[in-house]
Amino acid sequence: MPRPPRPPLQQPPRPYPRPRSRPHPDARTTVPAVTADSLVVADFGPRRRASRPEGRPRRGTNPYRRLFTIPGTRAFTLGNLIARLPMGMFSVSAVIMIAGARGSYALAGAVTATGLAATAVVAPWTARLVDRHGQARIAVPATAIAALGSLALMLCVRYGAPDWTLFAAYAATATTPNTGGMSRARWAYLLKGDPVRLHTANSFEQAADELCFMLGPVLAASLCGALFPEAGTLVGVVLLLTGVLTFAAQRSTEPPARGRTSTATRSPVRAPGMPPLLVGFLATGAVFGSMEVVTIAFADAQGHRAAAGIVLGLQAAGSCAAGLLYGALRATGPAERRHPWTLAAMALLMWLPLLAASLTGSLVVLAGALLLAGMATAPAMVTGMTLVQHRTPEGRLNEGMTLAVTGLLGGIACGAAAGGWAVEHVSTTAGYGVPVAAAATALLISVTATTGRPAPAHAHAHAQASPQAQAQPQPQASPQVQVQAQAEAQAQAEAQP
């Protein structure tokens, strides 16, 4: 006899809904529980951290580490540092090589001054070609011509060629591209629309400048003294070619060439706010040039001329450390407001070497004063370069950067001449008044230009724009920055519990 079918089991009602196998991120799985006097609901759903405001870095994150997570930045920075190191080697190597072979420091100084003047004329044209045709297409042949000029100078000195050949050979090195300006142009392209990280990048570049110009002369003097007089020039040529080739090979981070249509844009020299800024760079360069000559003369008067390089190295070290610290801090306010304050700090701290030399006459005290005074130069340079990036017309950034560097070089030459005249005709102590006067001049130029210059047009437009205009999309960042932002967002999502 067949058994009757068993009735289906009655499942007790579930006190809570069954969770899905893959819950939606916004779904919540709750379990109610009743205690003696209250009802408790436990939520076992996924949790999300509160999102940070857009553009604000994670607390405790090293800004320089975040800077170099952008794809391709480490490679072009390495090549740029290798190419930038010889910039502080060539002039010292040329002086040692020419003075040792011809026995004339006057001839050596005249040859290096000729090369500086030729660079001031040729460098802006080279930068204009870089903007028009691209960095890799122009920088590599320009570097090859400069390398041939350095090798020609070495051969002319070694084999006793006439003096005029030395001038001609060293003038050919004026085609050396401004690798620091090209690196800053890459950062400006990659970090477009991200002023926080652009400030950090500019600070890093300024610290790199100080580091290279601090190590370059020491390396050149060591090579020429330990090996042979031409060793500094040879090593500098190898480093320059290697660095530029490595830098130019990184095509993914290179700003796009503007072509011949960019010639219709306004020249950086005539851009609003650029003329007083370039004159300010001239005065700032006079601070560097005069400080170097006067410090060498002061150390020589104290009977420790060999220690002058160490003392000047402390000044560069202070500037390098201040540049890195300034880049790690979050910049507040526009660069137009910060620039006069940084120049005021530089003008104030430039009194320290003058007081140390006049009141103590001690080289050790002077070294400490130069260390502190050097800490004010990097913030002023970083803010000034940021203003150059803001005021240079679109498509002429390399040219604008090179004009600023040309102004610095011209100021270094003028400051060295003024400092040498003060040391020879007044005293070595009074010579430290030249950098004080130059820093005060730079501050006066900046204050006058800021007071007489109207507020930027974009500020008025933002203040007077309608809600519809303010709702327009902002400039997009470069593809590298967008890729990095997506990677950071994905990594943050995966790290959530």
C-alpha positions in Angstrom: 0.0 0.0 0.0 1.6 3.2 -1.0 2.4 5.8 1.6 0.6 9.1 1.4 2.8 12.0 0.4 4.5 13.7 3.3 3.3 17.3 3.7 5.9 19.9 3.0 7.9 21.2 5.9 6.8 24.6 7.0 9.8 26.9 7.2 9.6 29.3 10.1 9.5 33.0 9.0 12.9 34.6 8.8 13.3 37.5 11.2 15.3 39.5 8.6 15.7 39.4 4.8 18.1 37.0 3.3 21.2 38.9 2.1 22.1 38.8 -1.6 25.3 36.9 -2.6 26.7 40.2 -3.9 25.2 43.0 -2.0 25.0 46.4 -3.5 27.6 48.8 -2.1 24.8 50.9 -0.6 22.8 47.9 0.7 22.7 47.2 4.5 22.2 43.8 6.2 20.6 44.4 9.6 19.8 41.9 12.4 17.3 43.1 15.1 17.6 41.8 18.6 15.3 42.3 21.6 16.8 42.7 25.1 14.9 43.2 28.3 14.1 46.8 27.8 15.3 47.8 24.3 15.4 46.9 20.7 18.9 46.7 19.1 19.5 46.6 15.4 23.0 45.5 14.3 24.1 46.5 10.8 26.6 44.1 9.1 26.7 46.0 5.8 29.8 47.3 4.1 31.2 50.5 5.5 32.6 53.4 3.6 35.1 56.0 4.7 34.1 59.6 4.4 35.4 61.0 1.2 38.0 63.7 1.3 37.4 67.0 -0.5 38.6 66.9 -4.0 42.2 67.9 -4.5 43.1 67.5 -0.8 46.0 65.0 -0.3 45.7 62.2 2.3 46.8 63.3 5.7 50.4 62.2 6.4 51.2 61.5 2.8 54.6 62.7 1.6 53.8 65.3 -1.2 57.0 64.4 -3.1 56.1 60.7 -3.0 52.6 61.5 -4.5 54.3 63.7 -7.1 56.4 60.9 -8.5 53.6 58.4 -8.7 52.6 60.0 -12.0 53.7 57.7 -14.8 56.9 58.7 -16.5 58.0 61.4 -14.0 60.8 59.5 -12.4 62.5 58.7 -15.7 62.5 62.3 -17.1 63.5 63.7 -13.7 66.5 61.3 -13.5 67.7 62.3 -17.0 67.2 66.0 -16.2 69.3 65.8 -13.1 72.1 64.1 -15.0 71.9 66.8 -17.6 71.7 69.6 -15.2 74.7 68.7 -13.1 77.3 69.7 -15.8 75.8 73.3 -15.8 77.9 74.0 -12.6 80.9 72.2 -14.0 81.7 73.8 -17.3 82.7 77.3 -16.2 84.9 76.0 -13.3 86.5 73.5 -15.6 87.1 76.1 -18.3 88.8 78.5 -15.8 91.0 75.8 -14.3 91.9 74.5 -17.8 92.6 77.9 -19.4 94.4 79.4 -16.4 96.6 76.3 -16.0 97.6 76.2 -19.7 97.9 79.9 -20.5 98.7 81.3 -17.0 96.1 84.0 -17.2 93.0 84.2 -15.0 92.0 87.3 -17.0 91.8 85.4 -20.2 89.9 82.6 -18.5 87.4 85.0 -17.0 86.9 86.8 -20.4 86.3 83.5 -22.2 83.6 82.4 -19.6 82.0 85.8 -19.7 81.8 85.6 -23.5 80.0 82.2 -23.2 77.6 83.7 -20.7 76.8 86.6 -23.0 76.3 84.3 -25.9 74.0 82.1 -23.8 71.9 85.2 -23.0 71.4 85.8 -26.7 71.0 82.3 -28.0 69.1 80.6 -25.2 65.7 82.3 -25.8 65.8 81.4 -29.5 66.6 77.8 -28.6 63.7 77.8 -26.2 61.4 79.2 -28.9 62.3 76.4 -31.2 61.6 73.9 -28.4 58.1 75.3 -28.0 57.5 75.2 -31.7 58.9 71.8 -32.6 59.1 69.9 -29.4 61.7 69.2 -26.7 63.2 66.0 -28.1 63.4 67.3 -31.7 65.4 70.5 -30.7 67.2 69.6 -27.4 69.2 66.7 -28.8 70.9 68.5 -31.8 71.3 71.6 -29.7 73.1 69.6 -27.0 75.3 67.9 -29.7 76.4 71.4 -30.9 77.2 72.5 -27.4 79.2 69.3 -26.7 81.2 69.9 -29.8 82.0 73.4 -28.6 83.2 72.1 -25.3 85.4 69.5 -26.9 86.8 72.2 -29.4 87.7 74.4 -26.4 89.5 71.6 -24.8 91.5 70.8 -27.9 92.3 74.4 -28.5 93.7 74.8 -25.0 95.6 71.6 -25.1 97.3 72.3 -28.4 98.0 76.0 -28.0 95.6 77.4 -30.5 95.3 81.3 -30.7 93.3 83.0 -28.0 90.4 84.0 -30.4 89.7 80.3 -31.0 88.9 79.9 -27.3 86.2 82.6 -27.5 84.7 81.1 -30.6 84.7 77.5 -29.2 83.1 78.5 -25.9 80.5 80.7 -27.6 79.3 77.5 -29.4 78.2 76.1 -26.0 75.5 78.7 -25.9 73.1 76.2 -27.7 72.9 74.1 -24.5 69.2 73.8 -23.8 67.7 74.9 -20.6 66.9 71.5 -19.1 65.6 73.0 -15.9 63.0 75.1 -17.9 62.0 72.0 -20.0 61.5 70.0 -16.8 59.3 72.7 -15.3 57.4 72.9 -18.6 56.7 69.2 -18.3 55.4 69.5 -14.8 53.2 72.4 -15.8 51.7 70.2 -18.6 51.2 67.2 -16.4 49.8 69.0 -13.4 47.5 71.4 -15.3 44.6 72.2 -13.1 46.4 71.0 -9.9 48.1 74.0 -8.3 48.9 72.2 -5.1 51.2 69.6 -6.7 52.5 72.1 -9.2 53.8 74.2 -6.2 55.5 71.0 -4.9 57.0 70.3 -8.3 58.4 73.9 -8.7 59.9 73.6 -5.2 61.6 70.3 -6.1 63.0 71.8 -9.3 64.5 74.8 -7.4 66.0 72.4 -4.8 67.5 70.4 -7.7 69.0 73.6 -9.1 70.7 74.4 -5.8 71.9 70.8 -5.4 73.4 70.7 -8.9 75.1 74.1 -8.7 76.4 73.1 -5.3 77.9 69.7 -6.4 78.9 70.7 -9.9 81.8 73.0 -9.1 83.1 70.6 -6.4 83.0 67.7 -8.8 84.7 69.7 -11.5 87.5 71.0 -9.2 88.1 67.4 -7.9 88.3 65.9 -11.3 90.6 68.5 -12.7 92.9 68.3 -9.6 93.0 64.6 -9.2 93.2 63.5 -12.9 94.1 66.1 -15.5 92.9 69.7 -16.3 90.6 68.5 -19.1 88.9 65.8 -17.0 86.1 68.1 -15.7 85.2 69.1 -19.3 85.2 65.6 -20.6 83.0 64.2 -17.7 80.7 67.2 -18.1 80.2 66.5 -21.8 79.4 62.8 -21.2 76.9 63.6 -18.4 75.2 66.3 -20.6 74.8 64.0 -23.5 73.6 61.1 -21.4 71.1 63.2 -19.4 69.6 64.9 -22.4 69.2 61.7 -24.4 67.5 60.0 -21.4 65.3 63.1 -20.9 64.3 63.3 -24.5 63.5 59.6 -24.7 60.5 60.1 -22.3 58.0 61.1 -25.0 54.9 60.3 -22.9 55.4 63.3 -20.6 56.6 65.7 -23.3 54.3 68.7 -23.8 52.8 68.8 -27.3 54.6 71.0 -29.9 52.7 74.1 -30.9 54.0 74.4 -34.4 54.4 77.6 -36.3 51.0 78.9 -35.3 52.4 79.7 -31.9 54.4 82.6 -33.4 51.2 84.6 -33.6 50.9 84.6 -29.9 52.3 87.5 -27.8 56.0 87.3 -26.9 56.6 86.5 -23.2 58.6 89.7 -22.9 55.5 91.7 -23.7 53.1 89.6 -21.7 51.3 91.5 -18.9 53.3 91.5 -15.8 56.4 89.8 -17.3 58.7 92.9 -17.8 58.9 93.8 -14.1 59.2 90.1 -13.2 62.2 89.6 -15.5 63.8 92.7 -14.1 63.3 91.2 -10.6 65.1 88.1 -11.7 67.9 90.3 -12.8 68.2 91.8 -9.3 67.8 88.4 -7.7 70.7 87.1 -9.9 72.8 90.0 -8.6 72.4 88.6 -5.1 73.9 85.3 -6.1 76.8 86.7 -8.2 77.9 89.3 -5.6 77.6 86.9 -2.7 79.9 84.4 -4.4 82.7 87.0 -5.3 82.5 88.8 -1.9 82.7 85.5 0.0 85.7 84.3 -1.9 87.4 87.6 -1.3 86.5 87.6 2.4 87.8 84.0 2.9 91.0 85.0 1.0 91.5 88.0 3.3 91.1 85.7 6.3 93.8 83.4 4.9 91.3 80.5 4.2 90.6 80.9 0.5 90.3 77.1 0.1 87.4 77.1 2.5 85.3 79.6 0.4 83.8 76.7 -1.6 82.6 75.0 1.6 81.1 78.3 2.9 79.3 78.9 -0.4 78.2 75.2 -0.3 76.4 75.9 3.0 74.5 78.7 1.4 73.4 76.4 -1.4 72.5 73.7 1.1 70.3 76.1 3.1 68.5 77.1 -0.1 68.1 73.4 -1.1 66.6 72.4 2.3 64.3 75.5 2.4 63.1 74.7 -1.2 62.1 71.1 -0.2 60.4 72.3 3.0 58.6 75.1 1.1 57.3 72.5 -1.4 56.0 70.3 1.4 53.9 73.1 2.8 50.5 73.9 1.3 50.7 77.2 -0.5 48.1 79.7 0.7 46.9 82.6 -1.4 47.9 83.4 -5.0 51.5 83.7 -6.0 51.1 87.4 -6.7 50.6 88.0 -3.0 53.3 85.5 -1.8 56.0 86.8 -4.0 56.6 90.2 -2.2 56.7 88.4 1.1 59.3 85.9 0.0 61.4 88.7 -1.4 61.0 90.7 1.9 62.3 87.6 3.8 65.3 87.4 1.4 66.0 91.1 1.8 65.9 90.8 5.6 68.1 87.7 5.9 70.7 89.2 3.5 71.7 91.5 6.4 73.0 88.5 8.4 76.2 88.0 6.3 76.9 91.8 6.5 76.4 91.8 10.2 78.5 88.7 10.7 81.4 90.0 8.6 81.4 93.5 10.2 80.8 92.6 13.8 82.8 89.4 14.2 85.1 89.0 11.2 84.9 85.2 11.8 84.6 82.9 8.8 82.7 80.3 11.0 80.1 82.8 12.0 79.8 84.0 8.4 79.2 80.4 7.3 76.3 80.1 9.7 74.9 83.5 8.5 75.1 82.3 4.9 73.3 79.1 5.7 70.4 81.1 7.2 70.5 83.7 4.4 70.4 80.9 1.8 67.1 79.6 3.2 65.3 82.7 1.9 66.4 82.5 -1.7 64.6 79.2 -2.6 61.0 80.4 -1.7 61.6 83.6 -3.6 62.8 81.7 -6.7 60.0 79.1 -6.5 57.3 81.8 -6.3 58.9 83.8 -9.1 59.0 80.7 -11.4 55.3 80.1 -10.6 54.5 83.6 -11.7 56.5 83.0 -14.9 54.3 80.0 -15.6 51.1 82.0 -15.0 52.1 85.0 -17.1 53.7 83.3 -20.0 51.4 83.0 -23.1 50.1 79.6 -24.0 52.6 77.6 -26.1 55.6 79.8 -25.1 56.4 78.3 -21.7 59.9 77.1 -22.5 60.8 80.5 -23.9 59.4 82.2 -20.8 61.3 80.0 -18.4 64.5 80.6 -20.4 64.0 84.3 -20.3 63.8 84.1 -16.5 67.0 82.0 -16.4 68.7 84.5 -18.8 67.7 87.3 -16.4 69.3 85.4 -13.6 72.5 84.9 -15.5 72.7 88.5 -16.5 72.2 89.4 -12.8 74.9 87.1 -11.7 77.4 88.7 -14.1 76.4 92.2 -12.9 76.4 91.2 -9.3 79.8 89.7 -9.6 81.2 92.9 -11.2 79.6 95.1 -8.5 80.8 92.9 -5.7 84.3 92.8 -7.1 84.4 96.6 -7.4 83.2 97.0 -3.8 85.8 94.6 -2.5 88.6 96.3 -4.4 87.7 99.9 -3.8 86.0 99.8 -0.3 86.5 96.6 1.7 85.6 93.0 1.8 83.1 93.6 4.6 81.4 96.4 2.7 81.1 94.1 -0.3 78.2 92.3 1.5 76.2 95.4 1.1 75.8 94.6 -2.6 73.6 91.6 -2.1 71.6 93.6 0.5 71.0 96.3 -2.0 70.2 93.8 -4.8 67.6 92.0 -2.6 66.0 95.3 -1.6 65.8 96.3 -5.3 64.1 93.0 -6.2 61.6 93.7 -3.3 60.9 97.2 -4.5 60.3 96.1 -8.1 57.8 93.4 -6.9 55.9 95.7 -4.5 55.7 98.4 -7.2 54.5 96.0 -9.9 52.0 94.3 -7.5 50.6 97.7 -6.4 50.3 99.1 -9.9 49.0 96.0 -11.5 45.3 95.3 -11.5 43.9 92.0 -10.2 44.1 89.2 -12.7 41.3 89.0 -15.2 40.3 85.5 -14.2 39.7 86.7 -10.6 37.3 89.4 -11.8 35.6 86.9 -14.1 35.1 84.4 -11.3 33.8 87.1 -8.9 31.3 88.5 -11.5 30.3 85.3 -13.2 26.8 84.1 -13.1 25.9 80.7 -11.5 25.7 79.2 -15.0 29.1 80.4 -15.9 30.6 79.3 -12.6 29.1 75.8 -13.2 31.2 75.4 -16.4 33.7 72.5 -16.3 37.2 73.3 -15.1 40.3 72.6 -17.2 41.1 68.9 -17.5 44.3 67.5 -16.1 46.7 65.7 -18.3 46.2 62.0 -19.1 49.0 60.9 -16.7 47.3 62.7 -13.8 43.9 61.2 -14.7 45.4 57.7 -14.8 47.0 58.3 -11.4 43.7 59.6 -9.9 41.9 56.5 -11.2 44.5 54.2 -9.7 44.4 56.0 -6.4 40.6 55.8 -6.3 40.7 52.0 -7.1 43.3 51.4 -4.5 41.3 53.2 -1.9 38.1 51.3 -2.8 40.0 47.9 -2.5 41.4 49.0 0.9 37.9 49.5 2.3 36.6 46.7 4.6 
